[in-house]
Amino acid sequence: MRGTAATNLIRADCSLREIATYMGWGLRHASNIIETYVRLVPEESDRVAEKLHRLSEAESQRQDVS
């Protein structure tokens, strides 16, 4: 059920943060789960991969500032 919900949220163009909030997940966990489920939605994989890449870069920059 969670995989279906995550896939539907991806298809609804929800942001990673929105999906994490809705599902009650942390951003890192949501990123990992969505990476897994996006394989089931090939038409979304490039778009989601880019979003995950941007999130990863943002987290790295925040850690560098700390």
Biopython code that builds the backbone (N, CA, C, O; Angstrom):
import numpy as np
from Bio.PDB.StructureBuilder import StructureBuilder

atoms = [
    (1, "MET", "N", (0.818, -1.193, 0.000)),
    (1, "MET", "CA", (0.000, 0.000, 0.000)),
    (1, "MET", "C", (0.866, 1.263, 0.000)),
    (1, "MET", "O", (0.552, 2.231, -0.693)),
    (2, "ARG", "N", (1.943, 1.253, 0.768)),
    (2, "ARG", "CA", (2.785, 2.450, 0.814)),
    (2, "ARG", "C", (3.426, 2.720, -0.539)),
    (2, "ARG", "O", (3.549, 3.871, -0.958)),
    (3, "GLY", "N", (3.832, 1.657, -1.219)),
    (3, "GLY", "CA", (4.423, 1.825, -2.546)),
    (3, "GLY", "C", (3.443, 2.437, -3.521)),
    (3, "GLY", "O", (3.805, 3.314, -4.306)),
    (4, "THR", "N", (2.206, 1.982, -3.476)),
    (4, "THR", "CA", (1.170, 2.540, -4.345)),
    (4, "THR", "C", (0.922, 4.001, -4.003)),
    (4, "THR", "O", (0.791, 4.839, -4.895)),
    (5, "ALA", "N", (0.857, 4.303, -2.711)),
    (5, "ALA", "CA", (0.634, 5.689, -2.292)),
    (5, "ALA", "C", (1.785, 6.578, -2.740)),
    (5, "ALA", "O", (1.558, 7.669, -3.264)),
    (6, "ALA", "N", (3.018, 6.122, -2.539)),
    (6, "ALA", "CA", (4.182, 6.912, -2.950)),
    (6, "ALA", "C", (4.179, 7.124, -4.465)),
    (6, "ALA", "O", (4.453, 8.226, -4.940)),
    (7, "THR", "N", (3.871, 6.078, -5.213)),
    (7, "THR", "CA", (3.816, 6.189, -6.667)),
    (7, "THR", "C", (2.745, 7.177, -7.096)),
    (7, "THR", "O", (2.974, 7.993, -7.990)),
    (8, "ASN", "N", (1.580, 7.113, -6.469)),
    (8, "ASN", "CA", (0.505, 8.051, -6.809)),
    (8, "ASN", "C", (0.880, 9.485, -6.479)),
    (8, "ASN", "O", (0.531, 10.403, -7.221)),
    (9, "LEU", "N", (1.587, 9.688, -5.376)),
    (9, "LEU", "CA", (2.027, 11.033, -5.014)),
    (9, "LEU", "C", (3.067, 11.553, -6.005)),
    (9, "LEU", "O", (3.073, 12.737, -6.339)),
    (10, "ILE", "N", (3.943, 10.669, -6.471)),
    (10, "ILE", "CA", (4.917, 11.056, -7.496)),
    (10, "ILE", "C", (4.180, 11.490, -8.756)),
    (10, "ILE", "O", (4.476, 12.531, -9.341)),
    (11, "ARG", "N", (3.215, 10.672, -9.160)),
    (11, "ARG", "CA", (2.447, 10.984, -10.372)),
    (11, "ARG", "C", (1.629, 12.258, -10.217)),
    (11, "ARG", "O", (1.338, 12.936, -11.203)),
    (12, "ALA", "N", (1.258, 12.586, -8.984)),
    (12, "ALA", "CA", (0.499, 13.812, -8.720)),
    (12, "ALA", "C", (1.410, 15.029, -8.641)),
    (12, "ALA", "O", (0.950, 16.136, -8.362)),
    (13, "ASP", "N", (2.721, 14.823, -8.889)),
    (13, "ASP", "CA", (3.718, 15.887, -8.908)),
    (13, "ASP", "C", (3.961, 16.503, -7.529)),
    (13, "ASP", "O", (4.271, 17.689, -7.414)),
    (14, "CYS", "N", (3.818, 15.689, -6.497)),
    (14, "CYS", "CA", (4.135, 16.163, -5.153)),
    (14, "CYS", "C", (5.648, 16.245, -4.993)),
    (14, "CYS", "O", (6.391, 15.459, -5.581)),
    (15, "SER", "N", (6.083, 17.184, -4.208)),
    (15, "SER", "CA", (7.515, 17.314, -3.923)),
    (15, "SER", "C", (7.935, 16.216, -2.949)),
    (15, "SER", "O", (7.100, 15.591, -2.295)),
    (16, "LEU", "N", (9.219, 15.999, -2.867)),
    (16, "LEU", "CA", (9.742, 15.008, -1.932)),
    (16, "LEU", "C", (9.330, 15.361, -0.503)),
    (16, "LEU", "O", (8.946, 14.484, 0.271)),
    (17, "ARG", "N", (9.409, 16.624, -0.163)),
    (17, "ARG", "CA", (9.013, 17.067, 1.180)),
    (17, "ARG", "C", (7.532, 16.794, 1.427)),
    (17, "ARG", "O", (7.155, 16.355, 2.514)),
    (18, "GLU", "N", (6.694, 17.052, 0.429)),
    (18, "GLU", "CA", (5.261, 16.791, 0.578)),
    (18, "GLU", "C", (4.999, 15.300, 0.783)),
    (18, "GLU", "O", (4.190, 14.913, 1.627)),
    (19, "ILE", "N", (5.685, 14.476, 0.011)),
    (19, "ILE", "CA", (5.501, 13.029, 0.144)),
    (19, "ILE", "C", (5.958, 12.566, 1.522)),
    (19, "ILE", "O", (5.263, 11.792, 2.182)),
    (20, "ALA", "N", (7.116, 13.034, 1.954)),
    (20, "ALA", "CA", (7.627, 12.652, 3.271)),
    (20, "ALA", "C", (6.659, 13.056, 4.378)),
    (20, "ALA", "O", (6.389, 12.273, 5.289)),
    (21, "THR", "N", (6.149, 14.253, 4.298)),
    (21, "THR", "CA", (5.211, 14.740, 5.310)),
    (21, "THR", "C", (3.936, 13.910, 5.314)),
    (21, "THR", "O", (3.466, 13.482, 6.368)),
    (22, "TYR", "N", (3.386, 13.688, 4.139)),
    (22, "TYR", "CA", (2.135, 12.944, 4.018)),
    (22, "TYR", "C", (2.287, 11.509, 4.527)),
    (22, "TYR", "O", (1.392, 10.977, 5.184)),
    (23, "MET", "N", (3.422, 10.895, 4.221)),
    (23, "MET", "CA", (3.640, 9.500, 4.584)),
    (23, "MET", "C", (4.191, 9.345, 6.005)),
    (23, "MET", "O", (4.259, 8.232, 6.526)),
    (24, "GLY", "N", (4.582, 10.453, 6.629)),
    (24, "GLY", "CA", (5.145, 10.388, 7.972)),
    (24, "GLY", "C", (6.586, 9.900, 7.981)),
    (24, "GLY", "O", (7.031, 9.289, 8.952)),
    (25, "TRP", "N", (7.315, 10.169, 6.900)),
    (25, "TRP", "CA", (8.701, 9.730, 6.747)),
    (25, "TRP", "C", (9.634, 10.928, 6.883)),
    (25, "TRP", "O", (9.221, 12.069, 6.679)),
    (26, "GLY", "N", (10.876, 10.669, 7.225)),
    (26, "GLY", "CA", (11.918, 11.681, 7.146)),
    (26, "GLY", "C", (12.313, 11.845, 5.681)),
    (26, "GLY", "O", (12.029, 10.973, 4.860)),
    (27, "LEU", "N", (12.963, 12.951, 5.354)),
    (27, "LEU", "CA", (13.345, 13.204, 3.955)),
    (27, "LEU", "C", (14.297, 12.139, 3.417)),
    (27, "LEU", "O", (14.153, 11.697, 2.277)),
    (28, "ARG", "N", (15.247, 11.733, 4.213)),
    (28, "ARG", "CA", (16.204, 10.721, 3.742)),
    (28, "ARG", "C", (15.502, 9.398, 3.457)),
    (28, "ARG", "O", (15.758, 8.762, 2.434)),
    (29, "HIS", "N", (14.617, 8.986, 4.361)),
    (29, "HIS", "CA", (13.868, 7.741, 4.163)),
    (29, "HIS", "C", (12.972, 7.860, 2.929)),
    (29, "HIS", "O", (12.901, 6.941, 2.113)),
    (30, "ALA", "N", (12.296, 8.986, 2.803)),
    (30, "ALA", "CA", (11.433, 9.202, 1.632)),
    (30, "ALA", "C", (12.244, 9.132, 0.352)),
    (30, "ALA", "O", (11.803, 8.541, -0.634)),
    (31, "SER", "N", (13.422, 9.731, 0.359)),
    (31, "SER", "CA", (14.288, 9.700, -0.811)),
    (31, "SER", "C", (14.641, 8.266, -1.186)),
    (31, "SER", "O", (14.579, 7.895, -2.358)),
    (32, "ASN", "N", (15.009, 7.464, -0.198)),
    (32, "ASN", "CA", (15.359, 6.067, -0.460)),
    (32, "ASN", "C", (14.169, 5.268, -0.973)),
    (32, "ASN", "O", (14.301, 4.501, -1.927)),
    (33, "ILE", "N", (13.026, 5.441, -0.355)),
    (33, "ILE", "CA", (11.829, 4.705, -0.768)),
    (33, "ILE", "C", (11.404, 5.117, -2.165)),
    (33, "ILE", "O", (11.084, 4.267, -2.996)),
    (34, "ILE", "N", (11.398, 6.402, -2.427)),
    (34, "ILE", "CA", (10.953, 6.884, -3.734)),
    (34, "ILE", "C", (11.914, 6.448, -4.820)),
    (34, "ILE", "O", (11.490, 6.149, -5.936)),
    (35, "GLU", "N", (13.195, 6.407, -4.514)),
    (35, "GLU", "CA", (14.157, 5.892, -5.491)),
    (35, "GLU", "C", (13.809, 4.461, -5.887)),
    (35, "GLU", "O", (13.928, 4.085, -7.053)),
    (36, "THR", "N", (13.382, 3.674, -4.916)),
    (36, "THR", "CA", (12.989, 2.292, -5.187)),
    (36, "THR", "C", (11.722, 2.241, -6.027)),
    (36, "THR", "O", (11.669, 1.532, -7.031)),
    (37, "TYR", "N", (10.711, 2.985, -5.624)),
    (37, "TYR", "CA", (9.424, 2.902, -6.309)),
    (37, "TYR", "C", (9.408, 3.596, -7.656)),
    (37, "TYR", "O", (8.594, 3.250, -8.512)),
    (38, "VAL", "N", (10.276, 4.557, -7.866)),
    (38, "VAL", "CA", (10.278, 5.269, -9.138)),
    (38, "VAL", "C", (10.662, 4.326, -10.280)),
    (38, "VAL", "O", (10.318, 4.568, -11.437)),
    (39, "ARG", "N", (11.366, 3.267, -9.950)),
    (39, "ARG", "CA", (11.688, 2.271, -10.987)),
    (39, "ARG", "C", (10.427, 1.671, -11.577)),
    (39, "ARG", "O", (10.427, 1.198, -12.714)),
    (40, "LEU", "N", (9.350, 1.692, -10.802)),
    (40, "LEU", "CA", (8.081, 1.157, -11.283)),
    (40, "LEU", "C", (7.333, 2.161, -12.150)),
    (40, "LEU", "O", (6.335, 1.816, -12.783)),
    (41, "VAL", "N", (7.809, 3.395, -12.179)),
    (41, "VAL", "CA", (7.167, 4.457, -12.944)),
    (41, "VAL", "C", (8.230, 5.072, -13.852)),
    (41, "VAL", "O", (8.701, 6.180, -13.595)),
    (42, "PRO", "N", (8.610, 4.358, -14.912)),
    (42, "PRO", "CA", (9.738, 4.808, -15.735)),
    (42, "PRO", "C", (9.586, 6.223, -16.288)),
    (42, "PRO", "O", (10.580, 6.935, -16.434)),
    (43, "GLU", "N", (8.371, 6.637, -16.595)),
    (43, "GLU", "CA", (8.195, 7.978, -17.169)),
    (43, "GLU", "C", (8.535, 9.083, -16.184)),
    (43, "GLU", "O", (8.731, 10.231, -16.581)),
    (44, "GLU", "N", (8.607, 8.746, -14.912)),
    (44, "GLU", "CA", (8.915, 9.753, -13.897)),
    (44, "GLU", "C", (10.366, 9.698, -13.434)),
    (44, "GLU", "O", (10.817, 10.598, -12.726)),
    (45, "SER", "N", (11.099, 8.672, -13.815)),
    (45, "SER", "CA", (12.403, 8.442, -13.207)),
    (45, "SER", "C", (13.381, 9.590, -13.385)),
    (45, "SER", "O", (14.078, 9.945, -12.436)),
    (46, "ASP", "N", (13.455, 10.181, -14.573)),
    (46, "ASP", "CA", (14.395, 11.291, -14.770)),
    (46, "ASP", "C", (14.032, 12.491, -13.911)),
    (46, "ASP", "O", (14.903, 13.111, -13.301)),
    (47, "ARG", "N", (12.763, 12.814, -13.865)),
    (47, "ARG", "CA", (12.304, 13.974, -13.087)),
    (47, "ARG", "C", (12.572, 13.759, -11.599)),
    (47, "ARG", "O", (13.059, 14.665, -10.922)),
    (48, "VAL", "N", (12.263, 12.581, -11.091)),
    (48, "VAL", "CA", (12.470, 12.296, -9.677)),
    (48, "VAL", "C", (13.960, 12.213, -9.355)),
    (48, "VAL", "O", (14.396, 12.690, -8.307)),
    (49, "ALA", "N", (14.733, 11.618, -10.240)),
    (49, "ALA", "CA", (16.177, 11.534, -10.017)),
    (49, "ALA", "C", (16.778, 12.928, -9.887)),
    (49, "ALA", "O", (17.652, 13.150, -9.050)),
    (50, "GLU", "N", (16.325, 13.855, -10.697)),
    (50, "GLU", "CA", (16.821, 15.233, -10.615)),
    (50, "GLU", "C", (16.433, 15.873, -9.283)),
    (50, "GLU", "O", (17.246, 16.562, -8.667)),
    (51, "LYS", "N", (15.209, 15.654, -8.840)),
    (51, "LYS", "CA", (14.774, 16.201, -7.548)),
    (51, "LYS", "C", (15.603, 15.619, -6.402)),
    (51, "LYS", "O", (16.007, 16.346, -5.495)),
    (52, "LEU", "N", (15.855, 14.314, -6.444)),
    (52, "LEU", "CA", (16.652, 13.686, -5.395)),
    (52, "LEU", "C", (18.081, 14.216, -5.403)),
    (52, "LEU", "O", (18.684, 14.402, -4.347)),
    (53, "HIS", "N", (18.618, 14.457, -6.587)),
    (53, "HIS", "CA", (19.964, 15.008, -6.712)),
    (53, "HIS", "C", (20.025, 16.413, -6.102)),
    (53, "HIS", "O", (20.966, 16.735, -5.376)),
    (54, "ARG", "N", (19.029, 17.241, -6.396)),
    (54, "ARG", "CA", (18.993, 18.595, -5.824)),
    (54, "ARG", "C", (18.893, 18.547, -4.303)),
    (54, "ARG", "O", (19.543, 19.329, -3.610)),
    (55, "LEU", "N", (18.073, 17.621, -3.779)),
    (55, "LEU", "CA", (17.942, 17.488, -2.327)),
    (55, "LEU", "C", (19.274, 17.084, -1.711)),
    (55, "LEU", "O", (19.684, 17.639, -0.691)),
    (56, "SER", "N", (19.942, 16.132, -2.321)),
    (56, "SER", "CA", (21.229, 15.670, -1.815)),
    (56, "SER", "C", (22.246, 16.803, -1.801)),
    (56, "SER", "O", (22.993, 16.952, -0.834)),
    (57, "GLU", "N", (22.282, 17.595, -2.856)),
    (57, "GLU", "CA", (23.204, 18.734, -2.913)),
    (57, "GLU", "C", (22.879, 19.754, -1.827)),
    (57, "GLU", "O", (23.785, 20.289, -1.187)),
    (58, "ALA", "N", (21.597, 20.026, -1.616)),
    (58, "ALA", "CA", (21.194, 20.991, -0.603)),
    (58, "ALA", "C", (21.599, 20.509, 0.785)),
    (58, "ALA", "O", (22.080, 21.296, 1.600)),
    (59, "GLU", "N", (21.406, 19.210, 1.057)),
    (59, "GLU", "CA", (21.795, 18.669, 2.356)),
    (59, "GLU", "C", (23.310, 18.752, 2.548)),
    (59, "GLU", "O", (23.777, 19.064, 3.643)),
    (60, "SER", "N", (24.073, 18.479, 1.500)),
    (60, "SER", "CA", (25.530, 18.570, 1.586)),
    (60, "SER", "C", (25.962, 19.987, 1.882)),
    (60, "SER", "O", (26.863, 20.206, 2.691)),
    (61, "GLN", "N", (25.328, 20.955, 1.237)),
    (61, "GLN", "CA", (25.689, 22.358, 1.470)),
    (61, "GLN", "C", (25.358, 22.773, 2.898)),
    (61, "GLN", "O", (26.115, 23.526, 3.511)),
    (62, "ARG", "N", (24.223, 22.287, 3.445)),
    (62, "ARG", "CA", (23.862, 22.608, 4.819)),
    (62, "ARG", "C", (24.884, 22.019, 5.787)),
    (62, "ARG", "O", (25.236, 22.660, 6.777)),
    (63, "GLN", "N", (25.362, 20.811, 5.514)),
    (63, "GLN", "CA", (26.347, 20.183, 6.383)),
    (63, "GLN", "C", (27.686, 20.903, 6.297)),
    (63, "GLN", "O", (28.392, 21.010, 7.300)),
    (64, "ASP", "N", (28.044, 21.398, 5.116)),
    (64, "ASP", "CA", (29.299, 22.130, 4.956)),
    (64, "ASP", "C", (29.288, 23.431, 5.733)),
    (64, "ASP", "O", (30.331, 23.875, 6.213)),
    (65, "VAL", "N", (28.116, 24.052, 5.865)),
    (65, "VAL", "CA", (27.986, 25.320, 6.577)),
    (65, "VAL", "C", (28.097, 25.091, 8.084)),
    (65, "VAL", "O", (28.591, 25.957, 8.807)),
    (66, "SER", "N", (27.649, 23.950, 8.555)),
    (66, "SER", "CA", (27.642, 23.670, 10.011)),
    (66, "SER", "C", (29.039, 23.517, 10.552)),
    (66, "SER", "O", (29.217, 23.281, 11.747)),
]
sb = StructureBuilder()
sb.init_structure("model")
sb.init_model(0)
sb.init_chain("A")
sb.init_seg("    ")
for serial, (resi, resn, name, xyz) in enumerate(atoms, 1):
    if name == "N":
        sb.init_residue(resn, " ", resi, " ")
    sb.init_atom(name, np.array(xyz, "f"), 0.0, 1.0, " ", f" {name:<3s}", serial, name[0])
structure = sb.get_structure()
